[in-house]
Amino acid sequence: MSKHAICPLDGRYLKKTQILSEYFSEYALMKYRVLIECEYLISLSSLNKTALRKFSQNEIKILRNLYKKFDEASYDAIKKLEETTNHDVKAVEYFIKEELVKTSLKNFTEWIHFALTSEDTNNIAYALILSDSLENVMLPAIKKIISELNRLVKKYKDLPMLARTHGQSASPTTFGKEMRVFSERLESYSTILTNTKVLAKLNGATGNYNAHIAAYPKINWVDFSKKFILNLNKNHSQKLEVNIFTTQIECHDSYVSIFDNLKLINTILIGLDQDIWRYISDNWIVQSAKVGEIGSSTMPHKINPIDFENSEGNLGVANSLFEFFSRKLPISRLQRDLSDSTVERTFGTAFGHSYLAYTSLLKGLSKITINERKIREDIYSHTEIIAEGIQTILRREGVIMPYEKLKELTRGKVVTMADIHQFIDTLKISDKIKKELKKITPESYIGLASKLASI
């Protein structure tokens, strides 16, 4: 952790978010760029339709080792070149040239970055960065949350719980069913995220293969670019897909699909954080006390729900960035402006705050116990919630204005089961129906909540 870091992701939270540096750091970006340039050169050599000969297996290994064995020295060499070029992609090109001069490929250095624009390298690098980080970091964390929620669903599917609509007592549910609502929503959108294709392009300075055709007009460059990009899908579950119709830049629409989906997942989790926070406040959920940990600097008794609050705050920060990305990235002046470049470098910030939120939420969930006694106690302190069921049965039996009768009995009042049974006894209905009505209790009046949690 750097004590001078401006961003908390690289300071206070570095240990928790460092896993993402493999994808979103400047170091990682350079490594991915080297990968694209080297694989592109290998693909050109295998065409056998240009002046570039086919490389030997050893020469292919030399190229691939440039990114497979990419290290601090490699990074420093690129950044040193960038001091002169003031162009980060050109610095990558020069770095590869300098490395190949020492090998049997020394006569083919001008084929590096052949007919490409820097955006060809960049957009594919970012496509892989997004794909790999989703596959290896973000989606596994989301799935852990789903798994933890499903554990609660299974364990508490039959636990009756007072529901609240508009913050007021409402027809009861079960704790498990309410957790199932969140797990199902997350499952649905994580599946969509898993199946989202990341678009990438390899078609030159304005998307028309101008330089490619000028040099080799008889080669099918469209087919070549498709094969090159699709070949990068090996060993990846988040698949890249080719975009043939672009300006100089790939239009980033698929990025926006990813960001919008993550934003929705994050919004669902904000709702979960807030509900858990309220359940803790009501003492329906109890947090375990950790030895040596302090809740309040002045109130010794407190165990604050800081994990859920931390999660909520970080999800909000991430979503503000995702929202900006979605507004900014699909727009580029004419055939290209550079304002997207600096924005792309902040992808890791949004992913970092999201991932930090996921880990905080998981930590919070690992420290809670469901207070079944308190939940059952509170449901019986609101016997008015069964008024809905009683008036519905009375409607079935043809009783006049049953809603209004129950409204007069319960609205804005504290009623007991004895009060309700006394009311039932005053009704002009059969003893059989009275018996049916008296069987309804706050604990039994849960409809299909248990079954819904078990589906």
Secondary structure, DSSP 8 states (H G I E B T S, - for coil): --TT-SSGGGTTTHHHHGGGHHHHSHHHHHHHHHHHHHHHHHHHHTT-SSSS----HHHHHHHHHHHHT--HHHHHHHHHHHHHH--HHHHHHHHHHHHHTTSTTGGGGGGTTTT--HHHHHHHHHHHHHHHHIIIIIHHHHHHHHHHHHHHHHHTTT-EEEEEETTEEEEEEEHHHHHHHHHHHHHHHHHHHHH--EEE----TTSS-HHHHHH-TTS-HHHHHHHHHHHTTTT-SS-EEE--S-SSS---HHHHHHHHHHHHHHHHHHHHHHHHHHHHHTTSEEE---TT--S-SS-TT----HHHHHHHHHHHHHHHHHHHHHHHTT--STT--THHHHHHTTHHHHHHHHHHHHHHHHHHHTTEEE-HHHHHHHHHT-GGGGHHHHHHHHHHTT-SSHHHHHHHHHTTS---HHHHHHHHHHSSS-HHHHHHHHT--TTT--TTHHHHHH-
